Amino acid sequence: MNPSRARAVISTDALLRNFDHVREVCGVNAMAVVKADAYGHGVGRIAPLLREHGVEWLGVALPSEALALRAAGDTGNILSWLSTPGDPDISSCVVADVDLSVSSARELDEIAQAALKNNHVANIHLKIDTGLSRNGIMLADLAQIIPSLTESIDRGYVRLRGVWSHLANADHHNLEFSTASVNQQVAVFNFALNILASAGLNPDLKHLGNTAGALWHPSTHFDLVRIGIGMFGLSPNADRATSGSLGLTPVMHVQARISQVKEIPVGSGVSYSHTWIATEPTRVALIPVGYADGIPRNLSNNLQFAVRGLPVTQIGTVAMDQCVVNVSGLDSVAAGDIVDIFGPGLSGELTADQWAQHMNSVGYEIITRIGARIPKEYT
């Protein structure tokens, strides 16, 4: 490890293996979702790697994320799906051949106007709200948007490249509930496709499945699945299946270097508010990462790291820049030694999924919250 206080080691081999594995399981083409800086893994390195690997589609949430990819030289298919009224990036995306999601008449009108103004065809993916109740057109409102959609297509402003939706419970730990929910959404999706087809609207692509759908629900596969969390080696729901049981390897391994080691006497309180007090002489090590780096403060006194392959317990309140671990019994541990924060679990450390289980969250949150102060190294 270099002299840096901390680093996030990103295994590019693991990332590509994970992507290929999920794609092979589902048997259809796959979009790689690289929103939120590739789930905290560094989109500037991840996106070109995926393109070199032959990935045809990249998915992002924000138009600005799509334009950043274009500015970096990406010329492949990109879908962006979350906009706000009057976003100037919409027009820029149309000109840059970024596919845009349409969830409302407002979005369709803005995109069509941008296409007309720039004399450029806009590729759109019509999103159906099949039961998640976020963005997307409600089934009851679909007929109302068809005339304006048809007009935009006939006039050459818009091309209907895709129809899509997003699953609400594909990753639920209760298999029976999950299956019933997915089946209901698939039925709504197919009904919407039939309505569109009866109006002569037939998209090039139909996509519904995310990682959970790709792995667990074949009925959601259609023409394309969107692989996000599985590509980064985490389970869609660790309570339902671990990443290992799914054939996935966590891609991010966060490490730090011990800043100081010392002995504290009985009665010594550790960190702010003394939420941990020594009941015996204790050897402690200072780790120079904290909640500004993505270590959850609400997991204070409930975290486990690893030193030299052995688990060590975090004690006291996690501070902005640092935290403390109990290294009693590890007499040879010294300043400069490596601490495994979380990773694939091969060095005694917990995985991001296990961290998430401790805080009643999901692995997505753990990996995306790692701060910019922790540099990334790619292997």
C-alpha positions in Angstrom: 0.0 0.0 0.0 1.3 3.5 -0.8 1.8 6.1 1.9 -1.8 7.4 1.6 -3.8 7.4 4.7 -6.5 5.4 2.9 -7.5 4.0 -0.5 -10.3 2.2 -2.3 -8.9 -0.6 -4.4 -11.2 -1.3 -7.4 -10.9 -4.7 -9.1 -11.6 -4.2 -12.7 -11.4 -7.9 -13.4 -14.0 -8.6 -10.8 -16.3 -5.9 -12.2 -16.2 -7.4 -15.7 -16.6 -10.9 -14.4 -19.7 -9.8 -12.4 -21.2 -8.1 -15.5 -20.6 -11.1 -17.7 -22.0 -13.5 -15.0 -25.3 -11.6 -14.6 -25.6 -11.3 -18.4 -25.0 -15.0 -18.9 -27.6 -15.9 -16.2 -30.3 -13.9 -17.9 -29.3 -14.6 -21.5 -30.1 -11.3 -23.0 -28.3 -8.1 -23.7 -27.4 -5.8 -20.7 -27.1 -2.2 -19.9 -24.4 -1.3 -17.4 -25.7 1.3 -15.0 -23.0 3.8 -14.1 -25.0 6.5 -12.3 -23.6 8.2 -9.2 -20.0 8.0 -10.3 -20.4 4.3 -11.2 -21.8 3.7 -7.7 -18.8 5.4 -6.2 -16.3 3.4 -8.2 -15.2 6.2 -10.5 -17.1 6.5 -13.8 -14.1 8.0 -15.5 -12.4 4.7 -15.4 -15.3 2.3 -15.3 -17.2 3.6 -18.3 -14.3 3.3 -20.8 -13.5 -0.2 -19.3 -17.0 -1.3 -20.0 -17.0 0.0 -23.6 -13.7 -1.7 -24.3 -15.4 -4.9 -23.0 -18.1 -4.5 -25.6 -20.9 -3.1 -23.5 -23.4 -1.4 -25.8 -25.5 0.5 -23.3 -24.7 2.7 -20.3 -27.4 4.0 -18.0 -27.3 7.1 -15.9 -29.8 9.0 -13.8 -29.1 12.6 -14.7 -28.7 14.3 -18.0 -25.5 16.0 -16.6 -24.0 12.5 -16.0 -24.7 11.6 -19.6 -23.1 14.8 -20.9 -20.0 14.2 -18.8 -19.6 10.8 -20.4 -19.9 12.5 -23.9 -17.4 15.2 -22.9 -15.0 12.4 -21.9 -15.3 10.9 -25.4 -18.0 8.3 -25.0 -19.9 7.8 -28.3 -22.0 4.8 -27.5 -25.6 4.3 -26.4 -26.5 6.1 -23.2 -29.9 6.4 -21.5 -30.6 9.1 -19.0 -33.9 8.9 -17.0 -34.3 11.7 -14.5 -34.9 15.3 -15.3 -36.6 18.4 -13.9 -38.6 21.1 -15.8 -36.5 23.5 -17.8 -33.3 21.5 -17.4 -31.0 23.0 -20.1 -29.1 19.7 -20.3 -32.1 18.2 -22.0 -31.5 20.1 -25.2 -27.8 19.3 -25.0 -28.5 15.6 -24.6 -30.7 15.6 -27.7 -27.9 17.1 -29.7 -25.4 14.7 -28.2 -27.5 11.7 -29.1 -28.2 10.7 -25.5 -31.4 8.7 -25.2 -33.9 10.3 -22.8 -36.6 8.8 -20.7 -40.1 10.2 -20.9 -42.3 9.9 -17.8 -44.8 12.6 -18.5 -46.4 14.8 -21.2 -44.2 17.6 -19.9 -41.0 15.7 -20.6 -42.2 14.6 -24.0 -43.0 18.2 -25.0 -39.6 19.5 -23.7 -37.7 16.9 -25.6 -39.7 17.4 -28.8 -39.2 21.1 -28.6 -35.5 20.7 -28.1 -35.4 18.3 -31.1 -37.3 20.8 -33.3 -35.1 23.7 -32.2 -31.9 21.8 -32.9 -33.2 20.0 -36.0 -32.1 16.8 -34.4 -34.1 13.6 -33.8 -34.5 12.7 -30.1 -34.3 9.1 -29.0 -36.7 8.4 -26.2 -37.6 5.5 -23.9 -41.2 5.8 -22.7 -41.3 4.8 -19.0 -44.4 3.1 -17.6 -45.3 3.3 -13.9 -46.0 -0.4 -13.4 -46.2 -0.1 -9.6 -43.2 1.7 -8.1 -45.1 5.0 -8.0 -42.0 7.1 -8.8 -41.5 8.5 -12.3 -43.3 6.9 -15.2 -46.7 7.2 -16.9 -49.6 5.7 -15.1 -51.5 3.1 -17.2 -54.6 5.1 -16.9 -52.9 8.1 -18.4 -51.1 6.3 -21.2 -53.8 6.9 -23.8 -53.6 10.7 -23.2 -50.0 10.9 -24.3 -50.3 8.7 -27.4 -51.6 11.4 -29.7 -48.7 13.8 -29.0 -46.2 11.0 -29.0 -47.5 9.8 -32.4 -47.4 13.4 -33.8 -43.8 13.9 -32.6 -42.8 10.6 -34.2 -44.6 11.3 -37.5 -43.0 14.8 -37.7 -39.6 13.3 -37.3 -38.8 15.0 -33.9 -38.8 11.8 -31.9 -37.9 8.2 -32.3 -39.4 5.7 -29.8 -36.3 3.7 -29.1 -37.5 1.9 -25.9 -40.4 1.3 -23.5 -39.3 0.5 -20.0 -40.2 0.4 -16.3 -38.6 -0.4 -12.9 -39.3 -3.1 -10.4 -40.4 -2.4 -6.9 -39.9 -5.8 -5.1 -37.8 -8.0 -7.3 -35.2 -8.1 -4.5 -37.6 -8.6 -1.6 -36.4 -11.3 0.9 -39.8 -13.0 0.8 -39.8 -15.0 -2.4 -43.5 -15.5 -2.6 -44.2 -11.8 -2.1 -41.5 -10.8 -4.5 -42.7 -13.1 -7.2 -46.3 -11.9 -6.9 -45.2 -8.3 -7.1 -43.0 -8.9 -10.1 -45.8 -10.8 -11.9 -48.2 -8.0 -11.3 -45.7 -5.4 -12.8 -45.0 -7.6 -15.7 -48.7 -7.9 -16.5 -49.1 -4.1 -16.3 -46.0 -3.6 -18.6 -47.3 -6.1 -21.2 -50.7 -4.4 -21.1 -49.0 -1.0 -21.8 -47.0 -2.5 -24.6 -50.3 -3.8 -26.1 -51.9 -0.4 -25.9 -48.9 1.1 -27.6 -48.9 -1.6 -30.3 -52.6 -1.0 -31.1 -51.6 2.6 -31.8 -48.8 1.5 -34.1 -46.1 2.3 -31.6 -43.5 -0.5 -31.4 -40.2 0.3 -29.6 -36.9 -1.1 -30.6 -36.2 -2.2 -27.0 -38.3 -3.3 -24.1 -36.6 -3.4 -20.7 -37.9 -4.0 -17.2 -35.4 -6.1 -15.2 -32.7 -4.7 -12.9 -30.0 -6.9 -11.3 -32.6 -8.7 -9.1 -34.9 -9.2 -12.1 -32.0 -10.5 -14.2 -30.9 -13.0 -11.5 -34.3 -14.1 -10.0 -37.2 -13.2 -12.4 -36.9 -14.5 -16.0 -40.2 -12.9 -16.9 -38.6 -9.5 -16.6 -35.8 -10.0 -19.1 -37.4 -8.9 -22.4 -34.8 -7.4 -24.8 -32.5 -5.9 -22.3 -31.7 -5.9 -18.5 -30.1 -3.2 -16.5 -27.2 -4.3 -14.4 -26.2 -2.0 -11.5 -25.4 -3.4 -8.1 -24.6 -6.9 -9.3 -21.9 -5.5 -11.6 -20.2 -4.0 -8.5 -20.3 -7.4 -6.8 -23.0 -6.8 -4.2 -26.3 -8.7 -3.7 -29.6 -6.9 -4.5 -30.7 -8.1 -1.1 -28.1 -9.7 1.2 -31.0 -11.1 3.4 -32.1 -13.1 0.5 -28.8 -14.2 -0.9 -25.1 -13.3 -0.4 -23.0 -12.0 -3.2 -20.9 -15.2 -3.0 -23.9 -17.4 -3.4 -24.9 -15.4 -6.5 -21.4 -15.8 -8.0 -20.5 -12.2 -7.5 -17.3 -10.7 -6.1 -17.3 -7.2 -4.4 -15.3 -4.8 -6.5 -14.4 -2.2 -3.9 -11.9 -2.9 -1.1 -11.4 0.1 1.3 -8.2 0.1 3.3 -6.6 2.6 5.7 -3.3 2.9 7.6 -3.1 3.1 11.3 -2.1 6.6 12.5 -1.3 5.8 16.1 -1.4 3.0 18.7 -1.5 3.4 22.4 -2.6 1.9 25.7 -5.4 3.5 27.6 -6.2 2.7 31.3 -9.4 1.5 32.9 -12.1 4.2 32.9 -10.9 6.0 29.8 -13.6 7.2 27.4 -13.1 7.0 23.7 -14.1 9.7 21.2 -16.9 12.2 21.5 -19.5 11.7 24.2 -17.5 8.8 25.6 -19.9 6.2 24.1 -17.3 3.6 24.9 -15.4 3.4 28.2 -12.6 1.0 28.9 -13.4 -1.6 31.6 -9.8 -2.9 31.4 -6.5 -1.7 30.1 -7.0 -1.5 26.4 -4.8 -1.1 23.4 -6.3 1.1 20.8 -5.4 2.2 17.3 -6.4 5.4 15.6 -7.7 5.0 12.0 -7.7 8.2 10.0 -11.1 7.9 8.3 -14.5 9.0 9.5 -17.9 10.0 8.4 -16.6 12.6 5.9 -15.0 9.6 4.2 -18.2 7.5 4.2 -17.9 5.6 7.5 -21.4 5.7 8.9 -21.6 7.6 12.2 -24.7 5.7 13.2 -22.7 2.5 13.2 -20.4 3.7 15.9 -19.5 0.9 18.3 -21.1 -1.6 15.8 -18.4 -1.8 13.1 -15.8 -4.5 12.5 -12.6 -4.0 10.5 -9.7 -6.3 10.1 -5.9 -6.1 10.8 -3.6 -8.8 9.6 -6.5 -11.0 8.8 -8.0 -10.7 12.3 -11.2 -8.9 13.1 -11.0 -5.7 15.3 -13.9 -3.9 16.8 -14.5 -0.2 16.3 -15.1 1.6 19.6 -16.3 5.1 20.4 -18.2 7.6 18.2 -17.0 7.8 14.6 -15.8 11.3 14.1 -15.5 13.3 10.9 -12.0 12.3 10.0 -11.1 9.4 12.3 -12.3 6.5 14.4 -10.7 4.1 16.9 -10.4 0.3 17.0 -9.7 -2.0 19.9 -6.5 -3.9 19.0 -5.9 -5.5 22.5 -4.2 -8.8 22.0 -2.5 -7.7 18.8 0.8 -6.6 20.4 2.7 -6.3 17.1 0.3 -3.9 15.5 1.9 -0.5 14.9 1.4 2.8 13.2 1.5 2.4 9.5 -0.1 -1.0 9.4 -3.0 -1.7 7.0 -6.6 -1.9 8.2 -9.1 -3.5 6.0 -12.3 -1.4 6.3 -14.6 -3.4 4.0 -14.1 -5.4 0.9 -14.6 -8.9 -0.6 -14.2 -10.5 2.9 -10.9 -12.3 2.1 -8.8 -10.6 4.8 -11.2 -10.9 7.7 -13.1 -7.7 6.9 -16.8 -7.4 6.5 -18.4 -6.8 3.1 -20.4 -3.7 2.2 -23.5 -5.9 2.3 -22.7 -6.9 5.9 -22.1 -3.3 6.9 -25.5 -2.5 5.4 -27.2 -5.3 7.4 -25.8 -3.7 10.6 -27.5 -0.4 9.8 -30.7 -1.8 8.3 -29.8 -0.4 4.8 -28.4 -1.8 1.5 -24.9 -2.2 0.2 -25.6 0.4 -2.4 -25.5 3.1 0.3 -22.2 1.9 1.7 -20.3 2.0 -1.6 -21.8 5.2 -2.9 -21.1 7.2 0.2 -17.3 6.6 0.2 -15.9 10.1 0.0 -13.7 11.8 -2.5 -10.9 12.1 0.1 -10.3 8.3 -0.3 -8.4 7.9 -3.6 -9.2 5.0 -5.9 -6.6 2.6 -7.2 -7.5 0.3 -10.1 -6.2 -3.3 -10.4 
